[in-house]
Amino acid sequence: MSPLNDTTFTHAVFLLTGIPGLEDVYLWITIPFCFIYVILILANSIILFVIKTDSSLHEPMYIFLSMLALTDLGLSIATIPTTLGVFLFNLREISINACLAQMFFIHFSQFTESSVLLCMAFDRFVAISNPLRYTSILTPQRIAKMGLVCVIRGFTILLPGPVLLKHYRYCRDNVLSHSYCLHQEVMKLACADITVNNIYGLSASLLTMGLDALLIFFSYVMILKTVLNVASRADCLKALKTCGSHLCVILIFYSPEISLSVIHRFVNSSSHLLEISLGYIYLLVPPLMNPIVYSVQSTHLRARLIRLFFK
């Protein structure tokens, strides 16, 4: 690594990019972006409000759902300023400090959400394998500790990233291919040996999202094993139905994330349209779809939402 020895580093500026070639229609592109942001913020906020105010929803599954909604809101709030700034006002410049801060909060939200999905998989396993002791195993105190571990884990693993990038010199054309900052992109702009960052980034992803995905897979293997031991076919299908929402959310979350990581690290393409499209899917679709999926799949939650709007 080559730390900077002069003062120009403190004035390093990155240039954000919207969608190349469509600059003339940015105003029209802003309309669906604003609509999606408004919907996902309202949807997740309503989920949080309903779960907080309705005591019948103070169950482990819904508490974990409220954690998921919080991480989705954090991710959206971290990206709104620069994304709408680029498309609405063509504000492309972002300082190194602001870029690193945004990068940290984006990845922190993603890593924390991955941990919450793992907790939700454990929740489903306990609910199916030991329903009589479900609430005694997942007590509010234990759930709070699990949430705290998710936050501390994401913070400690991600903190070295911005610290390492802060001490690099950026002497190339500091143009990012998205309207927000990601670790994979920022490190490629450094005029230094980024081997440490490459190893760190891959290790961080494997220790968080990779490990979480593996443990979620094992959780569902155990769930399937438990369900197959149920004598009644109807009970078997009923038990699997309770996992439907969680499985949909897992697919929505991991698919664009894995695809984007593979493209960033291994694909060198002259056309960045696929990369840019996946980037926005990665940021917008999971926070938008998570509350919709759970509202549709969960009869209990859906009834409370209907009662809220149609008294």
KANOR-V767434 format. One record per residue. PHI is phi in whole degrees, 0 to 359 (999 if undefined). NEAR is the number of other ideal C-beta (glycine too) atoms within 8 Angstrom. D_LAST is the distance of its C-alpha to the last C-alpha in Angstrom with 1 decimal. Layout:
[[PHI/NEAR/D_LAST] [PHI/NEAR/D_LAST]]
//
This chain:
[[999/9/62.2] [240/8/63.5] [294/7/62.1] [280/9/62.6] [253/3/65.4] [242/5/64.8] [269/5/62.3] [291/7/61.0] [299/10/58.5] [294/6/56.3] [254/6/55.9] [299/10/55.0] [230/9/52.4] [255/16/50.5] [250/11/49.5] [280/16/46.1] [229/13/45.8] [275/11/43.0] [237/9/43.9] [303/8/47.7] [92/4/48.7] [243/9/45.3] [301/7/45.8] [289/4/45.7] [244/7/42.1] [303/14/40.6] [297/8/38.4] [287/6/36.9] [293/12/36.5] [297/11/34.7] [300/8/31.8] [295/7/30.6] [297/12/31.4] [297/9/29.2] [299/8/26.4] [296/10/26.7] [299/12/27.0] [296/8/23.8] [296/9/21.8] [290/14/23.3] [292/10/22.9] [295/8/19.2] [297/12/18.6] [291/16/20.6] [293/10/19.3] [294/11/15.7] [302/15/17.1] [297/12/19.0] [296/8/16.2] [295/13/14.0] [294/13/17.2] [290/7/18.4] [271/5/15.4] [258/9/14.6] [294/4/17.8] [289/6/17.5] [261/11/18.2] [277/9/21.3] [246/7/23.5] [308/12/26.5] [300/10/25.2] [282/11/22.1] [294/12/24.4] [295/13/26.7] [297/13/24.0] [293/12/23.2] [298/12/27.0] [298/14/27.0] [296/14/24.4] [297/10/26.5] [294/12/29.7] [295/16/28.1] [295/13/27.1] [298/12/30.6] [296/15/32.2] [294/15/30.4] [296/7/31.2] [291/11/34.8] [255/13/35.3] [302/9/33.4] [302/6/36.1] [284/14/39.0] [296/12/37.4] [289/12/36.0] [297/11/39.1] [291/15/41.3] [281/12/39.5] [272/9/38.6] [239/5/41.7] [55/6/44.2] [273/8/44.4] [266/8/46.2] [283/8/48.0] [216/12/46.8] [289/9/49.0] [299/12/50.0] [293/6/48.2] [294/8/44.9] [296/12/45.4] [293/13/46.1] [294/9/43.1] [297/14/40.8] [304/15/42.6] [298/12/42.1] [290/11/38.3] [295/15/37.8] [290/12/39.8] [298/12/38.5] [296/13/34.9] [294/11/36.1] [295/15/38.2] [293/13/35.5] [296/14/33.0] [299/13/35.7] [295/14/36.2] [295/14/32.5] [297/15/32.6] [294/12/35.5] [299/14/33.7] [291/14/30.9] [295/14/33.6] [297/9/35.0] [301/12/31.6] [294/14/31.5] [296/12/35.1] [295/13/34.6] [297/12/31.5] [271/12/33.5] [278/9/36.9] [217/8/36.1] [296/7/32.7] [290/4/33.7] [250/8/34.6] [305/11/31.9] [287/8/30.2] [282/5/33.6] [280/9/35.2] [263/9/32.4] [282/8/31.8] [304/7/30.0] [296/6/33.4] [291/9/34.8] [295/13/32.0] [297/8/32.5] [294/8/36.2] [296/9/35.6] [296/11/33.5] [296/8/36.3] [297/9/38.9] [301/13/37.1] [292/9/37.2] [297/8/40.8] [299/11/42.0] [297/13/40.7] [295/9/42.1] [291/7/45.5] [288/11/46.0] [273/13/45.1] [303/9/46.8] [297/8/50.3] [302/15/49.3] [298/12/48.9] [296/8/51.9] [294/12/54.1] [292/14/53.1] [297/8/53.6] [261/8/57.3] [264/15/58.1] [268/10/59.7] [244/12/57.9] [246/4/60.7] [265/6/59.5] [289/4/57.3] [278/10/54.1] [258/7/51.8] [270/14/48.7] [268/9/47.3] [231/11/43.6] [268/11/41.7] [203/14/41.3] [257/15/43.7] [233/13/44.3] [300/11/47.0] [300/10/48.6] [274/12/49.3] [299/15/50.3] [293/13/52.9] [288/7/54.6] [272/10/55.3] [284/12/57.4] [271/8/61.2] [197/8/61.9] [284/6/62.0] [258/11/58.4] [302/6/59.3] [299/9/57.8] [292/13/54.5] [299/9/54.5] [295/8/55.1] [298/11/52.5] [299/12/49.8] [294/9/50.5] [296/8/50.7] [298/12/47.4] [295/10/45.6] [291/9/47.3] [284/8/46.6] [249/14/42.9] [293/12/41.4] [295/9/44.3] [295/9/44.4] [299/12/40.6] [299/10/40.7] [295/8/43.6] [291/10/41.9] [296/12/38.7] [300/8/40.9] [296/8/42.6] [298/13/39.3] [285/11/38.3] [297/8/41.8] [293/10/41.4] [297/14/37.9] [298/8/39.5] [298/8/42.4] [293/12/40.2] [294/11/38.1] [293/7/41.3] [278/5/42.5] [284/9/39.7] [291/3/41.2] [279/6/38.3] [295/5/37.5] [296/6/33.9] [295/9/33.5] [297/11/35.2] [293/8/32.8] [296/8/29.8] [294/13/31.3] [293/9/32.0] [297/7/28.5] [293/9/27.2] [266/12/29.6] [302/9/28.5] [298/10/26.2] [296/11/28.9] [296/9/31.6] [297/11/29.9] [296/16/29.4] [299/11/33.0] [297/8/34.3] [296/12/32.4] [282/12/33.7] [280/10/37.3] [299/8/38.3] [292/12/38.4] [295/11/39.7] [295/8/42.6] [298/9/43.4] [293/12/43.5] [295/10/45.6] [296/9/48.1] [296/12/48.4] [298/11/49.0] [266/8/51.7] [236/5/53.5] [249/8/53.0] [248/2/55.0] [241/8/53.9] [287/2/54.9] [259/5/51.6] [260/8/48.7] [297/7/45.9] [296/9/44.9] [298/13/45.0] [294/13/42.9] [297/8/40.3] [296/12/40.0] [299/13/39.7] [286/8/36.6] [297/9/35.1] [302/11/36.0] [267/13/34.0] [256/13/31.0] [291/10/30.2] [302/13/29.6] [296/13/27.2] [283/12/25.3] [275/11/25.2] [304/14/24.7] [293/14/20.9] [292/9/20.5] [300/12/22.7] [290/13/21.0] [292/12/17.5] [282/7/19.0] [281/8/21.3] [271/9/19.4] [297/5/17.2] [298/8/16.0] [293/14/15.1] [298/10/13.6] [297/8/11.1] [292/12/10.2] [293/11/10.0] [295/8/7.8] [295/8/5.3] [293/9/6.2] [267/6/6.1] [232/5/3.8] [291/4/0.0]]
//
